[in-house]
């Protein structure tokens, strides 16, 4: 543990925001504040003396000098040549770029490419693929695997000397500042390996109805069992407080949780890029239903929910039926 603490102190001096993580790669403390300013020396000592502390992570984004990391998850590569092909493609566009980057290996055999740039965005998937038939036999609800993604604003990445992590080229003393054009070369090359065609989603909001009329979507927001719906689609409840229910996504993942439902705000959001939901986006219950049951098409959701008994029209029909039976 002293090795982790000493390294964390050194990284802090290099202008990096550092947090301690547990064996599941989750922060051992609430880490939102360290997205805007690095932990103090005393905070680092307390973090790394935490009983669950197992590894060290670098918080990416502006707090670490506009640090961005390309995360290449080789274990999901079916051809086993993803890294070599990616580096070759980058090299063809800019022969000297790869030599500038800090390169580290993860415990699963993946690769992290480190650089700084004035243009840094939140985490985003760059290349994904549909799951295979064999993978769906094991995890029927898992639809895609992420091959390459970024870790940017609002993210973090496990780093050496965490168990299983090591530098392959340079180290954090030599993180380069690259140009926007060089960053674009990396992102464009990574996106060329994408095999997952994202469907076109109808994102327009439902039509506004008179206040005295309750739409099927509004009614589902009030009465829909969204927790049960998520579970039916493979999301696993892993924790609950008075304010939130926490979920782990369908399929294989070593993360403790992948998203949560906020009961006070009545919305669902995810942290991961490995699902059909967009990270850091608030989904009301009807939007969750639309994504999972109707492939993102709101007009279809209105029809189906009306048939299932949601909406003012359905309520009126039920009331008339009850009155008739009387």
N, C-alpha and C positions, 0 to 999 in steps of 0.2 A: 504493500500500500504506500510506503514511503516513496517508491519509485514513481507512482502515479502522482502523488502530491508534488514532488520535486519537478516532474515534467509539467504539471499543470501550472506551477509558478513560472517556469521558463516560458511556456506558451503565452501566459499573460503578459510577460515582459515583451514578447514579440508582437503584441497588439491583437491577440486572439482571445475571444470569450470562451471560457471552458466550463463544462459541467461534468459532474460525476454521474455514471449510469450503472444500472444493475445488470444482472446476468441476461436479462431480456432486452437490453439496450434502451431501457426507459430511464429518464432522469430520476434520480433519487430524491429530488426536491422540485418544487414548482419553479419552473425555469423561465417563465415569461419575462421577468425583469432583466434577465441576462441576454435578451434579444436587443435591448437598448443600451445596456452598459455592462462591462465585464464584472464578474464577481471579484470582491476584494480578497486579499490574502487570507483574512480570517474566515470569510465565507467558503473559500476553497478548502481550507483545513477542515472545517465542519462537514462539508460535503463528502470529502474523501475519507473521513473517519466514520461516516454513516455505515451502519452494519450491513446494508445491502450494496454498498459501493463495490463495483467489480471492474468497471472500465472508465474510459475518459472520452468525452465527445467535444468537438469544436462546434460552436454555434456559428452558422454561416450568415452571410448578409453584411449589412453596413457595420454592425457592431464589431466585426472582425476585419475591418478594412475592405469591405465589399468583396468578401470571399465567396466564391461559388465553386461547387464540386460536381463533377460528372460522375454519377454512380452507375457502374456497369455491372449488372448482376449476371455473371457468367453461368450460374447454376441453372438458369432457365433457358439457356441457349441450346437449341436442338442440334445445331450444326457444329458446335464446339469451337468455332473459329471467329466468334463475334469480335473479341478484343483485337485479334490480329487484323481482321478486315477493317475495323473502325480506325485503328491507328494508321493502316495503309492508306485509307481514304483521306484522312486528315493530312497525311504526309504528301499525298498527290496534289492537294490544294495549296498547302503551305509547308514545304520541306523542313523548315527549321522549327516549326511550332511545337511539336511533341517534345523536343529536347528542352524546351523552356519549362515545361510543366512539372510540378511535384506529383509523383505517382506513388500510391500506396496500395497494398493488397489487404483485403478484408479476410475475416476468419472463414468465410464460406468460399473463398477463392475468387471473389469479385475484385474489381479494380476501381480506385478513386483517382480522378484527375483533378488537381487543385490549381486554381489561379485566382487572381483578383482582376476586376474590371469595373470601370465606371458604370457599366450597364449590368445590373444584377436584378433578377426578378424572383418572385416566390418559387417554391418547388414546382416542377412541372415534369410530366412524362414526356420523353422524347421518342422512345421506341417501345412498342408493346406487341404482343402476339396473342391470338386466341388460344385458349387451352386445348390440348389434344383430347381425343376420345378417352385415352387411358387416364389422363389427369382428371377428367370429369367423372370417371368411374369411382375415383377416390374422393373427389370433392365436387359433387354434382352442381353446386351453386356457383362455383368459381368460373368466371367467363374469360378472364384474361390474365396474362403474366406480364410484368414490367421487365423489360430488358435493359433499358437505359433511362435514367431520369436525372434531374438536377437537384441539388440541395442548395437553396439560396435563401432569400429573406424569409425569416420565420422557421428555418429548419436547422438541423444539426446532423453531424456525421461522426460515427465512431472513429477513433484515430489511434495510432501508435502512441504509447506502448500498451494499449488495451490488449488482452489476450487474443492472439491470432492475427493481430494487425502489424504490418511492418512496411517500412519504406522500401520502394524498389528503385526510385530515382529522386535525388535531392531530398530535402526535408523542409520543415517549416521555416527555416532560416532563409530559404530561397524561393518563396512563393512569388511567381512573377506577376507583374501588372501587364495584362495584355490589352490590346486595342479592341474596340467594338467589332471591327472587321475580323480580327482573329477569333473572337468569341463566336461570331456568326459562322465561321468555318467549322468550328467544333460542333455547334448545334445543328447545322445543316447536315453534316456528315452523320451525326447520331440519328437524326430524323429519317435519314435514308434507309435505316434498318427497320423502320416501323412496318409491322404486318397486320396491324389492327386498324380497320377503317371505322372511324367513329361515325355512328349514325347521325343523320340530321334530326335534331330535336326541335319540336315546336315549342319555343320558349315564350311565346306571347302570353300575357296574362289572360285569364278568362274574362269574358265580357261583364261589365258592371251591371248588376240587376237592381231593380227597385229595392229599397231597404226592407219592404215588407215581405219580399220573396227570398227564400233561402235556396241558394244553388246547391246542387249535389256536392260541389267541391267545398263550399263553405260548411255544409252539413257534415262532410267527412272530417273537416278540421275540428269540429265540435265532438263528434261521436266515434270517429274512426279508431280502430285498435291498431295504431301504427307500430307499437312494440311487437305485437303478435305478427303483424305483416312482415316486419324485418326478420323475425325468427323463422317464419315460413320460407324466407328466401336465403336462409343459411347464416344470418347474422346471429352471433352468440352473445347473450348477456353475460358480461364478466364483472359487473359491479353496479352498485346503485346507491345514490344518496337521495336526500329529500328533493334535490333540484335536478339531478341528471341520472339517466340510465346509460351505462357505458357498454359498448359492443366491440367484439372482435369480428373482423370481416370474414366472409366465406373463404374457404380454401386454406392453403398452407401459408402460415406467417409466424414469425418469431416475436411479433409485437404483442404486448399485453392487451392493448386496445387500439381500435382503428377509427372510432367515431363515437358520438354520443347524442342522446336525445335530451334537449333542455326542456323540462316540463314547464318551467315558468314562461319561457318564450314560445313554447309549443313548436319547436323546430329541431330538425336533425341536421348534423353536419359531420364531415369526415376529415381525418388528418392525412389519409393515405391517398396515393395516386393509383392504387391497384384495383379500383372499382369503377362502376359506371357513374358514380356521383363525383361531382367536381369538388376538390378540396377547398376548405374555408368558405363554403357556400351554404347559406341557411335554406333548408328545405322544410316547408310547412307539411303537415301530414298529407294533404292532397297531392303535393309535389312528389313525396316519397311514393305514394300509390301510383302516380303517373309514371314515374321512372321504372318501378318494379313490375307493374301489371300491364302497362300500356306502351312500353317502349318510348316513353317521353312525349306521347301525343296527348295533349290536354283534351281535345275534342272527343277522343276515344274514352278518356277517363270519365268525362261528363256522362256519356251514354251508359257506360258500365256501372257507374255509381248510382245513376238513376234507376237502373234495373235492379240494383241491390237494395233499393229502398232509401236512398239518400236524396235530400232536396225537398223543397216546399211542396212541389207537385206530388211527390210520393207521400208526404205527410198528409196532405189534403185527401188523397185517395184512401189512405188508411183510416182517416177520421170518418170519411163518408161510409166506408165499409163497416166500421164499427157501429155507426149510427143506423145503418140499414139493418144490421143484425138485431139491433135492439128493437 
